[in-house]
Amino acid sequence: DVWALRLPQQVYTQSYEELVRESGPQVHALLAFCGLTFAEACLQPHLAQRVIRTPSAAQVRLPMHAPSIKTQGYGALLDSLRTLFV
């Protein structure tokens, strides 16, 4: 938040939950912020054939999906914490 307030033109905050729920509009907004043009492949990064050399290589090959949002299972127990990150 500090950097977003100090440098609003250079810091983009993206909610993973929103990205999963509304991929199209969220990807368009991110690319516009970065000054990049949209390509359909941006909506399916898991289909890219490039080499991935990170520990998360297996995850990169999976589509974005709601089950990866682990906090959903805790329901109201985390509500007081969630308000701190909004």
C-alpha positions in Angstrom: 0.0 0.0 0.0 2.9 2.4 0.8 4.3 2.0 -2.7 1.0 2.2 -4.4 0.3 5.5 -2.6 3.7 6.9 -3.4 3.9 5.7 -7.0 0.3 5.1 -8.2 1.4 5.2 -11.9 4.0 2.4 -11.3 2.3 0.0 -8.9 -0.6 -2.1 -10.0 -2.5 -4.2 -7.3 -4.1 -7.3 -8.6 -6.5 -9.5 -6.6 -6.0 -13.2 -7.5 -9.6 -13.9 -6.6 -10.8 -11.2 -9.1 -8.4 -12.5 -11.7 -9.9 -16.0 -11.4 -13.5 -14.7 -11.3 -13.2 -12.2 -14.2 -10.1 -13.2 -16.1 -10.9 -11.2 -19.3 -11.5 -7.8 -17.8 -8.7 -8.2 -15.2 -6.1 -9.2 -17.8 -7.2 -6.3 -20.1 -6.8 -3.8 -17.2 -3.4 -5.1 -16.3 -2.1 -5.0 -19.8 -3.5 -1.5 -20.3 -1.8 -0.4 -17.1 1.5 -1.8 -18.5 0.9 -0.2 -21.9 0.8 -3.6 -23.6 -1.7 -4.8 -26.2 -4.0 -7.7 -25.6 -3.6 -11.1 -27.2 -5.9 -14.1 -26.7 -3.0 -16.1 -25.4 -3.0 -13.9 -22.4 -6.1 -15.6 -21.2 -4.5 -19.0 -21.4 -1.0 -18.8 -20.1 -1.0 -22.4 -19.0 -1.0 -23.4 -22.7 2.3 -21.7 -23.5 5.0 -24.1 -24.6 8.0 -22.2 -23.3 10.5 -23.8 -20.9 9.8 -23.1 -17.3 12.7 -23.5 -14.9 11.2 -22.6 -11.5 10.0 -24.7 -8.6 6.4 -23.8 -9.6 6.7 -25.2 -13.1 3.9 -27.7 -12.5 1.6 -25.0 -11.3 2.3 -22.8 -14.3 0.9 -25.5 -16.5 -2.5 -25.5 -14.7 -5.2 -23.0 -15.6 -6.1 -20.4 -13.0 -8.8 -21.9 -10.8 -10.8 -21.0 -7.7 -9.7 -24.1 -5.6 -6.2 -22.5 -5.4 -7.8 -19.7 -3.3 -7.2 -21.6 -0.1 -8.7 -19.0 2.3 -12.2 -19.7 1.0 -12.4 -22.8 3.2 -12.0 -20.8 6.3 -15.1 -18.7 5.7 -15.9 -16.0 8.3 -13.0 -17.1 10.5 -10.7 -14.9 8.4 -13.1 -11.9 7.9 -11.3 -9.7 10.5 -8.0 -10.4 8.7 -9.4 -9.9 5.2 -10.5 -6.3 6.2 -6.8 -5.5 6.8 -5.9 -6.3 3.1 -8.7 -4.3 1.4 
